[in-house]
């Protein structure tokens, strides 16, 4: 299968600042994944968290005690349960890396200006739950991986593969040229989600922002626009809910 190197596909994004994980569960997951450099823990809390201390020792991670003000500052005000970890910047991949490690048929998720961190985290969580091979996130006008996103994803960000792309339209065009089916979600789509044609080489599910939906240029790069049938009086679904339903259906058709 031809894999043309379109603009924005093979290049890694510029590095970001330190990554912050908050809360005992998410810090422990980060230790298991090798994504933590240092842990700050509330005074006197260590003896109550033997599993965390043992995991930090095995990973060779520095652990220091800190007061609540320091923990609050490190976490940016996000709930931390007395534990805040600092790690290297989020390991964004290139689109080529996602494709190289994808199953056949591939399943990717593209986020078109999803700026709400709770929606972003919930979509990452669904992507991992339904076996997606990766997510495409625009470099601009999009949420990034923050402590809020990590918590909203229930830690799924620690195992997800995500690529940050400069131009989502061009990336979708290149993936479509490679034979992937690009499916945009819209309540007025021309085909029901359950009636999508087969996608032997793979599929990209494109999720638009709350309110605005898919941008025109992104919509034009889609192979087709799919709608989720609804029986109730509510006019539309939350972006993360729609993404979860679409990913479930894509995974079902993939099996």
ABEGO torsion letter per residue (X at the ends): XBBBBBBGAABBBBBBBBBBBBEAAAAAAAAAAGABABBBBBBGAAAABAAAAAAAAAAGBBBBBBBAAAAAAAAGGBBAGGBBBBBBBBBBBBAAAAAAABBOBBBBBBBBGBABAAAAAAAAAAAAAAGBAEBBBBABGBBBBBAAAAAAAGGAAAABBBBBBABAAAAAAAAAAAGBBBBBBBAABABBAAABBBBAAEBBBBBBBBGAEBBAAAAAABABBBBBBBABABABBBAAAAAAAAAAAAAAAAX
